[in-house]
Amino acid sequence: MKAVLVPAFMFLSSCLMALAWLGHLRFRDKIGFWTALGASWLLVLPEYVLNVAATRFGYGTYNGAQMACFHLAFGVVCVALVSHFVLGESFALSQMLGLVLLVVAIVLITYRP
């Protein structure tokens, strides 16, 4: 169960962080800086709760390096997803290939023979 919940929590955490980082840019002409900052901080608190819960719950099932790998790779993937679906940016073929390679990297780093 931990083997599934920990990556899921980290993925959700990364998605919230990506929304906090980039989501306000969609409304940059409609809302002010302080409103954007406040909205971002509202997203960061549950993100932090998920991240801390995942690392505390997952330590032992995964080691620190494996959890760091999840965190970094999911962060990149979630930023790409938010950029595409929230900001309307397009993916280049090289970016899609890079995301696939990140998934391969996660599998290789977390694989236990």
C-alpha positions in Angstrom: 0.0 0.0 0.0 2.8 2.4 0.9 4.5 1.6 -2.4 1.5 3.2 -4.2 0.4 5.9 -1.7 3.8 7.6 -1.3 4.3 8.3 -5.1 0.6 9.3 -5.4 1.0 11.8 -2.5 4.2 13.1 -4.0 2.6 13.5 -7.5 -0.4 15.4 -6.0 2.1 17.5 -4.0 4.0 18.3 -7.2 0.9 19.2 -9.1 -0.2 21.6 -6.3 3.3 23.2 -6.3 3.2 23.6 -10.1 -0.2 25.3 -9.9 1.1 27.6 -7.2 4.2 28.5 -9.3 2.5 28.9 -12.6 -1.3 28.9 -12.3 -1.6 32.6 -11.4 0.1 33.5 -14.7 -3.1 32.6 -16.6 -4.7 35.5 -14.8 -1.8 37.9 -14.7 -3.8 40.7 -16.4 -6.9 40.2 -14.2 -5.5 39.8 -10.6 -2.8 41.8 -8.8 0.4 40.5 -7.4 -0.8 40.2 -3.8 -3.9 38.3 -4.8 -1.7 35.9 -6.9 0.7 35.5 -4.0 -2.1 34.8 -1.5 -3.7 32.2 -3.9 -0.3 30.6 -4.4 0.2 30.3 -0.7 -3.2 28.7 -0.2 -2.1 26.0 -2.6 1.3 25.6 -1.0 0.0 24.6 2.5 -1.8 21.4 1.4 1.2 20.7 -0.9 3.5 20.8 2.0 1.3 18.6 4.1 1.2 16.0 1.3 4.9 16.2 0.8 5.8 15.8 4.5 3.2 13.0 4.9 4.6 11.2 1.9 8.2 11.4 3.1 7.4 10.4 6.7 5.1 7.6 5.6 7.3 6.4 2.8 10.7 6.3 4.6 11.6 2.7 5.0 9.6 1.6 2.0 11.7 4.0 -0.1 15.1 5.5 0.8 15.8 9.2 0.7 17.3 9.1 -2.8 14.3 7.3 -4.2 11.9 9.8 -2.7 14.0 12.7 -3.9 13.8 11.1 -7.4 10.0 11.0 -7.2 9.9 14.5 -6.0 12.2 15.9 -8.7 10.7 13.9 -11.6 7.1 14.6 -10.6 7.9 18.3 -10.3 9.1 18.4 -13.9 6.2 16.4 -15.2 3.6 18.5 -13.2 5.2 21.8 -14.4 4.9 20.5 -18.0 1.3 19.5 -17.4 0.3 22.9 -15.9 2.2 24.7 -18.6 0.2 22.8 -21.3 -3.3 22.5 -19.7 -3.5 25.8 -17.7 -1.3 28.1 -19.7 -2.0 26.6 -23.1 1.7 26.1 -24.0 2.5 23.4 -26.5 4.9 20.4 -26.1 7.7 19.8 -28.5 8.5 16.2 -29.4 11.8 16.5 -27.6 10.0 17.5 -24.4 7.6 14.6 -24.7 10.6 12.2 -25.1 12.3 13.8 -22.1 9.2 13.2 -20.0 9.1 9.5 -21.1 12.8 9.2 -20.1 12.0 10.7 -16.7 9.4 7.9 -16.2 12.1 5.4 -17.2 14.5 7.0 -14.8 12.0 6.7 -11.9 11.5 3.0 -12.7 15.2 2.3 -12.8 16.0 4.2 -9.6 13.1 2.6 -7.6 13.3 -0.9 -9.0 14.3 -3.6 -6.5 15.4 -6.9 -8.0 
